[in-house]
Amino acid sequence: MKSDVAPQRLAAQPAAGASEVFQLLRDGQPRTRAELAQLTGLARSTVTARVDALMRVGLIAPVGGATSTGGRPPSLFALNPAARLVVGADLGATHALVVVADLSGAVLAEERAELSIASGPDSVLGWLCDAVARLLQEAGRSAADLGAIGIGLPGPVEHDTGRPINPPIMPGWDRVDVPGLVQQHFKVPVLVDNDVNIMALGEQAMAWPETADLMLIKVATGIGAGIISSGQLQRGAQGTAGDLGHVRVPRGDGVACRCGNTGCLEALAGGPALAAALSADGKKANSSQDVIDLVRSGDLQAIQAVRQAGRDIGDVLATCVNLVNPSVIVVGGRLAQAGEHLLAGIREVVYRRSLPLATEHLRIAPSVAGQRAGVLGAVSLAIGHVLSPEAIEAAASA
């Protein structure tokens, strides 16, 4: 179920046939047959045959003519974004957002619902499939136009199978065949990943498209990271890479975590942990949103608690910076709405404790995509599959 194919990977493993030409047109920049022949080193007749094959399946289209040097102007070709549609779905703990987009990532229609993931896979995925049908109709297209569906879930996912594995807030979902259930309604590839990974893809696509080394830190009920290294999303052997919430932090001795251990980052800096600490001190704080509201109202105690949470997160991220060496760390999730106080605590420790060379050009920035990072990442996941060299070869050959 490989889905996100990095540009660096494509360059290292060029595919034979039409996909080699297509990857040069994928960026949307129009090119002539002569330019494609020059860039690929292929014969003009070979390029013409491959351009014709890509046009037959609709993946590229003529976009006018180039400047003539005498005679008929040469034709220009580029990606045809409308050739296929993809679906991106961000299924959170208490919300669901699904969109239909074209191959450029432009959203054509969307639907949002307040939906509990604890309702179970039949209820949630049933709503998802019904929503996709409605959105296709709204966009004036049909299921035959779909190329792939990307889904983000709020729990650990075995990426090769798309099955959630022991998800703590998803009762009834353990090892459920999510792709299989969706494919009962739509006969297309279904790619499933955890919410932090797709947030990283969405943030990269929207705000940092030229950045090959990026970490997205989600700070909410739990704390996790999506890691993109050398242009490739890093999932690890079982798909659990980036689970920062259960890394032990120096200040956590004796603090119990829901995982059964003590001293975990989540138990000190997660939204519920901050709310509980402020509530114990007499503040009206029962949720992450209450913490954010207190910070925004200028409550000094809440500001200090969020700043300290940033320092605790920075303790873990300093090690990550030395180990992975990202050029950008993006901070998102519910608690990121507390603003610069969280970022200030993170920056304070990361820049002090990481190696100078690793932080020389490091940027620690708030999320740009915000609450849409997940669904945009799911779209990116699906587009990556539809436009992969393997998929292009299969379409052109067919």
LOROKOL-832602 format. One record per residue (C-alpha): residue in one letter; residue number from 1; x negated, y negated, z. Coordinates in nm, 3 decimals, padded with zeros to 5 digits, m for minus. Layout:
N
<site residu="a" num="NUM" east="X" north="Y" up="Z"/>
...
***
This chain:
398
<site residu="m" num="1" east="00.000" north="00.000" up="00.000"/>
<site residu="k" num="2" east="m00.286" north="m00.235" up="m00.074"/>
<site residu="s" num="3" east="m00.137" north="m00.576" up="m00.128"/>
<site residu="d" num="4" east="m00.368" north="m00.872" up="m00.079"/>
<site residu="v" num="5" east="m00.643" north="m00.862" up="m00.340"/>
<site residu="a" num="6" east="m00.905" north="m01.128" up="m00.278"/>
<site residu="p" num="7" east="m01.062" north="m01.320" up="m00.567"/>
<site residu="q" num="8" east="m01.406" north="m01.204" up="m00.450"/>
<site residu="r" num="9" east="m01.294" north="m00.843" up="m00.464"/>
<site residu="l" num="10" east="m01.158" north="m00.888" up="m00.815"/>
<site residu="a" num="11" east="m01.485" north="m01.033" up="m00.930"/>
<site residu="a" num="12" east="m01.677" north="m00.740" up="m00.784"/>
<site residu="q" num="13" east="m01.448" north="m00.479" up="m00.942"/>
<site residu="p" num="14" east="m01.325" north="m00.613" up="m01.277"/>
<site residu="a" num="15" east="m01.045" north="m00.402" up="m01.420"/>
<site residu="a" num="16" east="m01.055" north="m00.289" up="m01.781"/>
<site residu="g" num="17" east="m00.790" north="m00.390" up="m02.027"/>
<site residu="a" num="18" east="m00.529" north="m00.662" up="m02.004"/>
<site residu="s" num="19" east="m00.587" north="m00.736" up="m01.635"/>
<site residu="e" num="20" east="m00.934" north="m00.872" up="m01.707"/>
<site residu="v" num="21" east="m00.780" north="m01.139" up="m01.928"/>
<site residu="f" num="22" east="m00.485" north="m01.196" up="m01.697"/>
<site residu="q" num="23" east="m00.698" north="m01.274" up="m01.391"/>
<site residu="l" num="24" east="m00.841" north="m01.572" up="m01.582"/>
<site residu="l" num="25" east="m00.489" north="m01.704" up="m01.643"/>
<site residu="r" num="26" east="m00.356" north="m01.635" up="m01.294"/>
<site residu="d" num="27" east="m00.453" north="m01.979" up="m01.163"/>
<site residu="g" num="28" east="m00.200" north="m02.140" up="m01.400"/>
<site residu="q" num="29" east="m00.463" north="m02.329" up="m01.602"/>
<site residu="p" num="30" east="m00.382" north="m02.293" up="m01.974"/>
<site residu="r" num="31" east="m00.656" north="m02.144" up="m02.193"/>
<site residu="t" num="32" east="m00.694" north="m02.060" up="m02.560"/>
<site residu="r" num="33" east="m00.785" north="m01.720" up="m02.703"/>
<site residu="a" num="34" east="m01.127" north="m01.858" up="m02.790"/>
<site residu="e" num="35" east="m01.185" north="m01.974" up="m02.431"/>
<site residu="l" num="36" east="m01.077" north="m01.634" up="m02.298"/>
<site residu="a" num="37" east="m01.313" north="m01.459" up="m02.539"/>
<site residu="q" num="38" east="m01.599" north="m01.683" up="m02.425"/>
<site residu="l" num="39" east="m01.526" north="m01.628" up="m02.054"/>
<site residu="t" num="40" east="m01.487" north="m01.250" up="m02.081"/>
<site residu="g" num="41" east="m01.746" north="m01.179" up="m02.347"/>
<site residu="l" num="42" east="m01.486" north="m00.977" up="m02.535"/>
<site residu="a" num="43" east="m01.430" north="m00.983" up="m02.909"/>
<site residu="r" num="44" east="m01.166" north="m01.229" up="m03.031"/>
<site residu="s" num="45" east="m00.959" north="m00.940" up="m03.171"/>
<site residu="t" num="46" east="m00.968" north="m00.761" up="m02.833"/>
<site residu="v" num="47" east="m00.856" north="m01.075" up="m02.650"/>
<site residu="t" num="48" east="m00.573" north="m01.125" up="m02.900"/>
<site residu="a" num="49" east="m00.449" north="m00.768" up="m02.842"/>
<site residu="r" num="50" east="m00.454" north="m00.813" up="m02.465"/>
<site residu="v" num="51" east="m00.285" north="m01.152" up="m02.479"/>
<site residu="d" num="52" east="m00.013" north="m00.998" up="m02.696"/>
<site residu="a" num="53" east="00.035" north="m00.714" up="m02.444"/>
<site residu="l" num="54" east="00.069" north="m00.961" up="m02.156"/>
<site residu="m" num="55" east="00.317" north="m01.170" up="m02.353"/>
<site residu="r" num="56" east="00.529" north="m00.863" up="m02.430"/>
<site residu="v" num="57" east="00.581" north="m00.799" up="m02.059"/>
<site residu="g" num="58" east="00.637" north="m01.170" up="m01.997"/>
<site residu="l" num="59" east="00.348" north="m01.224" up="m01.756"/>
<site residu="i" num="60" east="00.198" north="m01.501" up="m01.968"/>
<site residu="a" num="61" east="00.356" north="m01.747" up="m02.208"/>
<site residu="p" num="62" east="00.240" north="m02.007" up="m02.461"/>
<site residu="v" num="63" east="00.237" north="m02.359" up="m02.317"/>
<site residu="g" num="64" east="00.172" north="m02.576" up="m02.622"/>
<site residu="g" num="65" east="m00.137" north="m02.635" up="m02.825"/>
<site residu="a" num="66" east="m00.490" north="m02.750" up="m02.751"/>
<site residu="t" num="67" east="m00.649" north="m03.047" up="m02.926"/>
<site residu="s" num="68" east="m00.712" north="m02.963" up="m03.288"/>
<site residu="t" num="69" east="m01.054" north="m03.000" up="m03.445"/>
<site residu="g" num="70" east="m00.897" north="m02.963" up="m03.788"/>
<site residu="g" num="71" east="m00.608" north="m02.751" up="m03.902"/>
<site residu="r" num="72" east="m00.343" north="m02.599" up="m03.674"/>
<site residu="p" num="73" east="m00.404" north="m02.662" up="m03.300"/>
<site residu="p" num="74" east="m00.499" north="m02.341" up="m03.115"/>
<site residu="s" num="75" east="m00.233" north="m02.199" up="m02.881"/>
<site residu="l" num="76" east="m00.269" north="m02.229" up="m02.505"/>
<site residu="f" num="77" east="m00.156" north="m01.952" up="m02.268"/>
<site residu="a" num="78" east="m00.090" north="m01.948" up="m01.892"/>
<site residu="l" num="79" east="00.080" north="m01.749" up="m01.620"/>
<site residu="n" num="80" east="00.457" north="m01.737" up="m01.656"/>
<site residu="p" num="81" east="00.576" north="m01.780" up="m01.293"/>
<site residu="a" num="82" east="00.932" north="m01.680" up="m01.381"/>
<site residu="a" num="83" east="00.829" north="m01.339" up="m01.517"/>
<site residu="r" num="84" east="00.898" north="m01.168" up="m01.185"/>
<site residu="l" num="85" east="01.046" north="m01.262" up="m00.849"/>
<site residu="v" num="86" east="00.923" north="m01.160" up="m00.506"/>
<site residu="v" num="87" east="01.088" north="m01.156" up="m00.164"/>
<site residu="g" num="88" east="00.920" north="m01.273" up="00.154"/>
<site residu="a" num="89" east="01.076" north="m01.192" up="00.492"/>
<site residu="d" num="90" east="00.963" north="m01.307" up="00.836"/>
<site residu="l" num="91" east="01.144" north="m01.100" up="01.100"/>
<site residu="g" num="92" east="01.073" north="m01.240" up="01.445"/>
<site residu="a" num="93" east="01.186" north="m01.145" up="01.793"/>
<site residu="t" num="94" east="01.502" north="m01.356" up="01.773"/>
<site residu="h" num="95" east="01.505" north="m01.499" up="01.421"/>
<site residu="a" num="96" east="01.490" north="m01.391" up="01.058"/>
<site residu="l" num="97" east="01.393" north="m01.592" up="00.752"/>
<site residu="v" num="98" east="01.397" north="m01.448" up="00.401"/>
<site residu="v" num="99" east="01.315" north="m01.622" up="00.073"/>
<site residu="v" num="100" east="01.309" north="m01.542" up="m00.298"/>
<site residu="a" num="101" east="01.012" north="m01.695" up="m00.481"/>
<site residu="d" num="102" east="00.852" north="m01.689" up="m00.824"/>
<site residu="l" num="103" east="00.496" north="m01.579" up="m00.901"/>
<site residu="s" num="104" east="00.356" north="m01.924" up="m00.824"/>
<site residu="g" num="105" east="00.497" north="m01.898" up="m00.471"/>
<site residu="a" num="106" east="00.768" north="m02.159" up="m00.534"/>
<site residu="v" num="107" east="01.071" north="m02.080" up="m00.316"/>
<site residu="l" num="108" east="01.392" north="m02.057" up="m00.519"/>
<site residu="a" num="109" east="01.639" north="m01.968" up="m00.242"/>
<site residu="e" num="110" east="01.627" north="m01.891" up="00.129"/>
<site residu="e" num="111" east="01.842" north="m01.776" up="00.418"/>
<site residu="r" num="112" east="01.784" north="m01.796" up="00.793"/>
<site residu="a" num="113" east="01.966" north="m01.620" up="01.077"/>
<site residu="e" num="114" east="01.949" north="m01.590" up="01.454"/>
<site residu="l" num="115" east="01.888" north="m01.217" up="01.469"/>
<site residu="s" num="116" east="01.741" north="m01.004" up="01.749"/>
<site residu="i" num="117" east="01.477" north="m00.754" up="01.639"/>
<site residu="a" num="118" east="01.598" north="m00.541" up="01.934"/>
<site residu="s" num="119" east="01.919" north="m00.478" up="01.739"/>
<site residu="g" num="120" east="01.728" north="m00.200" up="01.565"/>
<site residu="p" num="121" east="01.610" north="m00.125" up="01.213"/>
<site residu="d" num="122" east="01.947" north="m00.031" up="01.065"/>
<site residu="s" num="123" east="02.106" north="m00.361" up="01.169"/>
<site residu="v" num="124" east="01.810" north="m00.588" up="01.091"/>
<site residu="l" num="125" east="01.709" north="m00.426" up="00.761"/>
<site residu="g" num="126" east="02.074" north="m00.402" up="00.660"/>
<site residu="w" num="127" east="02.104" north="m00.779" up="00.705"/>
<site residu="l" num="128" east="01.777" north="m00.827" up="00.514"/>
<site residu="c" num="129" east="01.893" north="m00.627" up="00.211"/>
<site residu="d" num="130" east="02.230" north="m00.804" up="00.206"/>
<site residu="a" num="131" east="02.052" north="m01.142" up="00.228"/>
<site residu="v" num="132" east="01.820" north="m01.052" up="m00.063"/>
<site residu="a" num="133" east="02.122" north="m00.964" up="m00.278"/>
<site residu="r" num="134" east="02.284" north="m01.298" up="m00.193"/>
<site residu="l" num="135" east="01.966" north="m01.493" up="m00.266"/>
<site residu="l" num="136" east="01.911" north="m01.323" up="m00.602"/>
<site residu="q" num="137" east="02.263" north="m01.421" up="m00.699"/>
<site residu="e" num="138" east="02.201" north="m01.778" up="m00.581"/>
<site residu="a" num="139" east="01.884" north="m01.792" up="m00.793"/>
<site residu="g" num="140" east="02.074" north="m01.662" up="m01.094"/>
<site residu="r" num="141" east="01.864" north="m01.346" up="m01.118"/>
<site residu="s" num="142" east="01.909" north="m00.973" up="m01.055"/>
<site residu="a" num="143" east="01.733" north="m00.692" up="m00.872"/>
<site residu="a" num="144" east="01.575" north="m00.594" up="m01.205"/>
<site residu="d" num="145" east="01.364" north="m00.912" up="m01.182"/>
<site residu="l" num="146" east="01.210" north="m00.816" up="m00.846"/>
<site residu="g" num="147" east="00.842" north="m00.721" up="m00.842"/>
<site residu="a" num="148" east="00.780" north="m00.659" up="m00.471"/>
<site residu="i" num="149" east="00.903" north="m00.735" up="m00.120"/>
<site residu="g" num="150" east="00.675" north="m00.852" up="00.164"/>
<site residu="i" num="151" east="00.788" north="m00.821" up="00.527"/>
<site residu="g" num="152" east="00.632" north="m00.943" up="00.851"/>
<site residu="l" num="153" east="00.724" north="m00.775" up="01.181"/>
<site residu="p" num="154" east="00.656" north="m00.893" up="01.540"/>
<site residu="g" num="155" east="00.454" north="m00.588" up="01.642"/>
<site residu="p" num="156" east="00.170" north="m00.352" up="01.543"/>
<site residu="v" num="157" east="00.210" north="m00.206" up="01.195"/>
<site residu="e" num="158" east="00.026" north="00.082" up="01.030"/>
<site residu="h" num="159" east="m00.035" north="m00.101" up="00.705"/>
<site residu="d" num="160" east="m00.087" north="00.203" up="00.482"/>
<site residu="t" num="161" east="00.261" north="00.335" up="00.564"/>
<site residu="g" num="162" east="00.444" north="00.016" up="00.667"/>
<site residu="r" num="163" east="00.558" north="00.182" up="00.991"/>
<site residu="p" num="164" east="00.564" north="m00.008" up="01.324"/>
<site residu="i" num="165" east="00.359" north="00.175" up="01.588"/>
<site residu="n" num="166" east="00.473" north="00.150" up="01.953"/>
<site residu="p" num="167" east="00.595" north="m00.211" up="01.913"/>
<site residu="p" num="168" east="00.657" north="m00.347" up="02.264"/>
<site residu="i" num="169" east="00.949" north="m00.579" up="02.180"/>
<site residu="m" num="170" east="01.106" north="m00.366" up="01.905"/>
<site residu="p" num="171" east="01.307" north="m00.084" up="02.068"/>
<site residu="g" num="172" east="01.408" north="00.183" up="01.818"/>
<site residu="w" num="173" east="01.148" north="00.082" up="01.558"/>
<site residu="d" num="174" east="00.859" north="00.312" up="01.651"/>
<site residu="r" num="175" east="00.730" north="00.488" up="01.335"/>
<site residu="v" num="176" east="01.042" north="00.396" up="01.137"/>
<site residu="d" num="177" east="00.987" north="00.413" up="00.760"/>
<site residu="v" num="178" east="01.060" north="00.046" up="00.691"/>
<site residu="p" num="179" east="00.961" north="00.057" up="00.321"/>
<site residu="g" num="180" east="01.174" north="00.367" up="00.267"/>
<site residu="l" num="181" east="01.482" north="00.209" up="00.421"/>
<site residu="v" num="182" east="01.450" north="m00.106" up="00.210"/>
<site residu="q" num="183" east="01.379" north="00.095" up="m00.105"/>
<site residu="q" num="184" east="01.717" north="00.262" up="m00.070"/>
<site residu="h" num="185" east="01.852" north="m00.074" up="m00.191"/>
<site residu="f" num="186" east="01.566" north="m00.215" up="m00.403"/>
<site residu="k" num="187" east="01.339" north="00.018" up="m00.601"/>
<site residu="v" num="188" east="01.024" north="m00.194" up="m00.575"/>
<site residu="p" num="189" east="00.704" north="m00.180" up="m00.367"/>
<site residu="v" num="190" east="00.768" north="m00.290" up="m00.007"/>
<site residu="l" num="191" east="00.465" north="m00.418" up="00.186"/>
<site residu="v" num="192" east="00.484" north="m00.453" up="00.564"/>
<site residu="d" num="193" east="00.240" north="m00.620" up="00.803"/>
<site residu="n" num="194" east="00.242" north="m00.773" up="01.149"/>
<site residu="d" num="195" east="00.349" north="m01.133" up="01.191"/>
<site residu="v" num="196" east="00.006" north="m01.276" up="01.274"/>
<site residu="n" num="197" east="m00.154" north="m01.130" up="00.962"/>
<site residu="i" num="198" east="00.111" north="m01.273" up="00.734"/>
<site residu="m" num="199" east="00.088" north="m01.609" up="00.914"/>
<site residu="a" num="200" east="m00.284" north="m01.615" up="00.829"/>
<site residu="l" num="201" east="m00.206" north="m01.545" up="00.461"/>
<site residu="g" num="202" east="00.065" north="m01.812" up="00.459"/>
<site residu="e" num="203" east="m00.154" north="m02.075" up="00.620"/>
<site residu="q" num="204" east="m00.437" north="m02.000" up="00.379"/>
<site residu="a" num="205" east="m00.206" north="m02.017" up="00.077"/>
<site residu="m" num="206" east="m00.048" north="m02.346" up="00.184"/>
<site residu="a" num="207" east="m00.334" north="m02.542" up="00.339"/>
<site residu="w" num="208" east="m00.670" north="m02.369" up="00.289"/>
<site residu="p" num="209" east="m00.666" north="m02.196" up="m00.054"/>
<site residu="e" num="210" east="m01.039" north="m02.242" up="m00.108"/>
<site residu="t" num="211" east="m01.135" north="m02.113" up="00.239"/>
<site residu="a" num="212" east="m01.260" north="m01.753" up="00.236"/>
<site residu="d" num="213" east="m01.328" north="m01.725" up="00.612"/>
<site residu="l" num="214" east="m01.033" north="m01.823" up="00.830"/>
<site residu="m" num="215" east="m00.877" north="m01.721" up="01.160"/>
<site residu="l" num="216" east="m00.514" north="m01.792" up="01.250"/>
<site residu="i" num="217" east="m00.447" north="m01.786" up="01.624"/>
<site residu="k" num="218" east="m00.084" north="m01.740" up="01.725"/>
<site residu="v" num="219" east="m00.017" north="m01.860" up="02.079"/>
<site residu="a" num="220" east="00.333" north="m01.769" up="02.192"/>
<site residu="t" num="221" east="00.466" north="m01.494" up="02.418"/>
<site residu="g" num="222" east="00.156" north="m01.299" up="02.317"/>
<site residu="i" num="223" east="m00.170" north="m01.413" up="02.164"/>
<site residu="g" num="224" east="m00.309" north="m01.266" up="01.845"/>
<site residu="a" num="225" east="m00.529" north="m01.348" up="01.548"/>
<site residu="g" num="226" east="m00.509" north="m01.294" up="01.175"/>
<site residu="i" num="227" east="m00.863" north="m01.268" up="01.039"/>
<site residu="i" num="228" east="m00.954" north="m01.341" up="00.678"/>
<site residu="s" num="229" east="m01.321" north="m01.272" up="00.607"/>
<site residu="s" num="230" east="m01.484" north="m01.314" up="00.265"/>
<site residu="g" num="231" east="m01.137" north="m01.366" up="00.123"/>
<site residu="q" num="232" east="m01.004" north="m01.035" up="00.253"/>
<site residu="l" num="233" east="m00.753" north="m00.987" up="00.535"/>
<site residu="q" num="234" east="m00.916" north="m00.771" up="00.802"/>
<site residu="r" num="235" east="m00.675" north="m00.521" up="00.957"/>
<site residu="g" num="236" east="m00.918" north="m00.272" up="01.110"/>
<site residu="a" num="237" east="m00.895" north="00.108" up="01.103"/>
<site residu="q" num="238" east="m00.542" north="00.129" up="01.248"/>
<site residu="g" num="239" east="m00.414" north="m00.221" up="01.176"/>
<site residu="t" num="240" east="m00.474" north="m00.361" up="01.526"/>
<site residu="a" num="241" east="m00.760" north="m00.602" up="01.447"/>
<site residu="g" num="242" east="m00.709" north="m00.943" up="01.607"/>
<site residu="d" num="243" east="m00.522" north="m00.839" up="01.923"/>
<site residu="l" num="244" east="m00.683" north="m01.109" up="02.137"/>
<site residu="g" num="245" east="m00.409" north="m01.112" up="02.401"/>
<site residu="h" num="246" east="m00.553" north="m00.811" up="02.579"/>
<site residu="v" num="247" east="m00.915" north="m00.923" up="02.588"/>
<site residu="r" num="248" east="m01.035" north="m00.975" up="02.944"/>
<site residu="v" num="249" east="m01.117" north="m01.334" up="03.039"/>
<site residu="p" num="250" east="m01.345" north="m01.451" up="03.323"/>
<site residu="r" num="251" east="m01.068" north="m01.629" up="03.515"/>
<site residu="g" num="252" east="m00.832" north="m01.333" up="03.510"/>
<site residu="d" num="253" east="m00.954" north="m01.113" up="03.798"/>
<site residu="g" num="254" east="m00.655" north="m00.954" up="03.966"/>
<site residu="v" num="255" east="m00.393" north="m01.099" up="03.728"/>
<site residu="a" num="256" east="m00.171" north="m00.813" up="03.610"/>
<site residu="c" num="257" east="m00.072" north="m00.785" up="03.245"/>
<site residu="r" num="258" east="00.226" north="m00.603" up="03.094"/>
<site residu="c" num="259" east="m00.019" north="m00.369" up="02.916"/>
<site residu="g" num="260" east="m00.116" north="m00.220" up="03.256"/>
<site residu="n" num="261" east="m00.459" north="m00.382" up="03.279"/>
<site residu="t" num="262" east="m00.564" north="m00.692" up="03.468"/>
<site residu="g" num="263" east="m00.730" north="m01.012" up="03.353"/>
<site residu="c" num="264" east="m00.587" north="m01.016" up="02.998"/>
<site residu="l" num="265" east="m00.581" north="m01.345" up="02.809"/>
<site residu="e" num="266" east="m00.205" north="m01.315" up="02.752"/>
<site residu="a" num="267" east="m00.141" north="m01.284" up="03.126"/>
<site residu="l" num="268" east="m00.302" north="m01.624" up="03.180"/>
<site residu="a" num="269" east="m00.241" north="m01.824" up="02.864"/>
<site residu="g" num="270" east="00.073" north="m01.679" up="02.704"/>
<site residu="g" num="271" east="00.396" north="m01.878" up="02.711"/>
<site residu="p" num="272" east="00.570" north="m01.672" up="02.985"/>
<site residu="a" num="273" east="00.256" north="m01.682" up="03.201"/>
<site residu="l" num="274" east="00.241" north="m02.061" up="03.186"/>
<site residu="a" num="275" east="00.613" north="m02.093" up="03.255"/>
<site residu="a" num="276" east="00.585" north="m01.861" up="03.557"/>
<site residu="a" num="277" east="00.288" north="m02.053" up="03.699"/>
<site residu="l" num="278" east="00.464" north="m02.389" up="03.664"/>
<site residu="s" num="279" east="00.787" north="m02.247" up="03.805"/>
<site residu="a" num="280" east="00.598" north="m02.117" up="04.110"/>
<site residu="d" num="281" east="00.478" north="m02.473" up="04.165"/>
<site residu="g" num="282" east="00.833" north="m02.604" up="04.167"/>
<site residu="k" num="283" east="00.870" north="m02.708" up="03.804"/>
<site residu="k" num="284" east="01.178" north="m02.621" up="03.601"/>
<site residu="a" num="285" east="01.009" north="m02.388" up="03.354"/>
<site residu="n" num="286" east="01.173" north="m02.062" up="03.249"/>
<site residu="s" num="287" east="01.042" north="m02.036" up="02.894"/>
<site residu="s" num="288" east="00.771" north="m02.147" up="02.654"/>
<site residu="q" num="289" east="01.001" north="m02.421" up="02.529"/>
<site residu="d" num="290" east="01.035" north="m02.554" up="02.884"/>
<site residu="v" num="291" east="00.655" north="m02.576" up="02.905"/>
<site residu="i" num="292" east="00.642" north="m02.766" up="02.576"/>
<site residu="d" num="293" east="00.917" north="m03.003" up="02.689"/>
<site residu="l" num="294" east="00.731" north="m03.078" up="03.013"/>
<site residu="v" num="295" east="00.411" north="m03.153" up="02.821"/>
<site residu="r" num="296" east="00.596" north="m03.382" up="02.581"/>
<site residu="s" num="297" east="00.753" north="m03.566" up="02.873"/>
<site residu="g" num="298" east="00.404" north="m03.640" up="03.007"/>
<site residu="d" num="299" east="00.418" north="m03.406" up="03.308"/>
<site residu="l" num="300" east="00.057" north="m03.401" up="03.431"/>
<site residu="q" num="301" east="00.076" north="m03.056" up="03.585"/>
<site residu="a" num="302" east="00.210" north="m02.902" up="03.262"/>
<site residu="i" num="303" east="m00.054" north="m03.083" up="03.057"/>
<site residu="q" num="304" east="m00.330" north="m02.947" up="03.284"/>
<site residu="a" num="305" east="m00.185" north="m02.595" up="03.260"/>
<site residu="v" num="306" east="m00.178" north="m02.607" up="02.879"/>
<site residu="r" num="307" east="m00.529" north="m02.754" up="02.866"/>
<site residu="q" num="308" east="m00.654" north="m02.469" up="03.088"/>
<site residu="a" num="309" east="m00.476" north="m02.217" up="02.865"/>
<site residu="g" num="310" east="m00.673" north="m02.367" up="02.576"/>
<site residu="r" num="311" east="m00.997" north="m02.318" up="02.768"/>
<site residu="d" num="312" east="m00.909" north="m01.955" up="02.839"/>
<site residu="i" num="313" east="m00.832" north="m01.897" up="02.471"/>
<site residu="g" num="314" east="m01.157" north="m02.076" up="02.385"/>
<site residu="d" num="315" east="m01.349" north="m01.828" up="02.602"/>
<site residu="v" num="316" east="m01.233" north="m01.545" up="02.377"/>
<site residu="l" num="317" east="m01.262" north="m01.742" up="02.054"/>
<site residu="a" num="318" east="m01.623" north="m01.837" up="02.128"/>
<site residu="t" num="319" east="m01.712" north="m01.469" up="02.103"/>
<site residu="c" num="320" east="m01.505" north="m01.436" up="01.785"/>
<site residu="v" num="321" east="m01.687" north="m01.732" up="01.629"/>
<site residu="n" num="322" east="m02.025" north="m01.575" up="01.700"/>
<site residu="l" num="323" east="m01.905" north="m01.238" up="01.571"/>
<site residu="v" num="324" east="m01.696" north="m01.330" up="01.263"/>
<site residu="n" num="325" east="m01.826" north="m01.682" up="01.181"/>
<site residu="p" num="326" east="m01.507" north="m01.839" up="01.039"/>
<site residu="s" num="327" east="m01.520" north="m02.183" up="00.881"/>
<site residu="v" num="328" east="m01.166" north="m02.267" up="00.997"/>
<site residu="i" num="329" east="m00.963" north="m02.170" up="01.304"/>
<site residu="v" num="330" east="m00.594" north="m02.256" up="01.270"/>
<site residu="v" num="331" east="m00.385" north="m02.266" up="01.588"/>
<site residu="g" num="332" east="m00.015" north="m02.185" up="01.545"/>
<site residu="g" num="333" east="00.273" north="m02.023" up="01.730"/>
<site residu="r" num="334" east="00.528" north="m02.168" up="01.971"/>
<site residu="l" num="335" east="00.279" north="m02.311" up="02.223"/>
<site residu="a" num="336" east="00.089" north="m02.493" up="01.949"/>
<site residu="q" num="337" east="00.385" north="m02.734" up="01.958"/>
<site residu="a" num="338" east="00.237" north="m02.864" up="02.284"/>
<site residu="g" num="339" east="00.005" north="m03.061" up="02.057"/>
<site residu="e" num="340" east="m00.351" north="m03.172" up="02.108"/>
<site residu="h" num="341" east="m00.371" north="m03.063" up="02.473"/>
<site residu="l" num="342" east="m00.399" north="m02.695" up="02.376"/>
<site residu="l" num="343" east="m00.641" north="m02.769" up="02.091"/>
<site residu="a" num="344" east="m00.856" north="m02.989" up="02.315"/>
<site residu="g" num="345" east="m00.904" north="m02.704" up="02.564"/>
<site residu="i" num="346" east="m00.992" north="m02.460" up="02.284"/>
<site residu="r" num="347" east="m01.240" north="m02.699" up="02.122"/>
<site residu="e" num="348" east="m01.401" north="m02.783" up="02.456"/>
<site residu="v" num="349" east="m01.509" north="m02.423" up="02.519"/>
<site residu="v" num="350" east="m01.567" north="m02.300" up="02.163"/>
<site residu="y" num="351" east="m01.806" north="m02.580" up="02.072"/>
<site residu="r" num="352" east="m01.988" north="m02.545" up="02.404"/>
<site residu="r" num="353" east="m02.028" north="m02.167" up="02.409"/>
<site residu="s" num="354" east="m02.067" north="m02.067" up="02.044"/>
<site residu="l" num="355" east="m02.395" north="m02.072" up="01.857"/>
<site residu="p" num="356" east="m02.476" north="m02.416" up="01.708"/>
<site residu="l" num="357" east="m02.513" north="m02.276" up="01.355"/>
<site residu="a" num="358" east="m02.172" north="m02.106" up="01.378"/>
<site residu="t" num="359" east="m02.000" north="m02.429" up="01.482"/>
<site residu="e" num="360" east="m02.194" north="m02.673" up="01.262"/>
<site residu="h" num="361" east="m01.912" north="m02.691" up="01.006"/>
<site residu="l" num="362" east="m01.635" north="m02.516" up="01.203"/>
<site residu="r" num="363" east="m01.293" north="m02.682" up="01.199"/>
<site residu="i" num="364" east="m01.030" north="m02.609" up="01.466"/>
<site residu="a" num="365" east="m00.700" north="m02.741" up="01.335"/>
<site residu="p" num="366" east="m00.326" north="m02.716" up="01.403"/>
<site residu="s" num="367" east="m00.106" north="m02.515" up="01.170"/>
<site residu="v" num="368" east="00.019" north="m02.699" up="00.863"/>
<site residu="a" num="369" east="00.275" north="m02.438" up="00.757"/>
<site residu="g" num="370" east="00.422" north="m02.419" up="01.109"/>
<site residu="q" num="371" east="00.730" north="m02.198" up="01.136"/>
<site residu="r" num="372" east="00.714" north="m02.121" up="00.762"/>
<site residu="a" num="373" east="00.366" north="m01.966" up="00.778"/>
<site residu="g" num="374" east="00.505" north="m01.616" up="00.823"/>
<site residu="v" num="375" east="00.750" north="m01.617" up="00.534"/>
<site residu="l" num="376" east="00.498" north="m01.785" up="00.302"/>
<site residu="g" num="377" east="00.246" north="m01.518" up="00.397"/>
<site residu="a" num="378" east="00.498" north="m01.245" up="00.317"/>
<site residu="v" num="379" east="00.547" north="m01.405" up="m00.025"/>
<site residu="s" num="380" east="00.169" north="m01.413" up="m00.073"/>
<site residu="l" num="381" east="00.149" north="m01.046" up="00.025"/>
<site residu="a" num="382" east="00.408" north="m00.954" up="m00.239"/>
<site residu="i" num="383" east="00.255" north="m01.171" up="m00.512"/>
<site residu="g" num="384" east="m00.088" north="m01.023" up="m00.442"/>
<site residu="h" num="385" east="00.053" north="m00.679" up="m00.514"/>
<site residu="v" num="386" east="00.247" north="m00.777" up="m00.827"/>
<site residu="l" num="387" east="m00.055" north="m00.955" up="m00.978"/>
<site residu="s" num="388" east="m00.320" north="m00.705" up="m00.874"/>
<site residu="p" num="389" east="m00.533" north="m00.556" up="m01.156"/>
<site residu="e" num="390" east="m00.375" north="m00.214" up="m01.102"/>
<site residu="a" num="391" east="m00.022" north="m00.351" up="m01.135"/>
<site residu="i" num="392" east="m00.110" north="m00.561" up="m01.440"/>
<site residu="e" num="393" east="m00.267" north="m00.259" up="m01.614"/>
<site residu="a" num="394" east="00.037" north="m00.048" up="m01.539"/>
<site residu="a" num="395" east="00.277" north="m00.313" up="m01.672"/>
<site residu="a" num="396" east="00.076" north="m00.380" up="m01.986"/>
<site residu="s" num="397" east="00.031" north="m00.010" up="m02.059"/>
<site residu="a" num="398" east="00.402" north="00.057" up="m02.014"/>
***
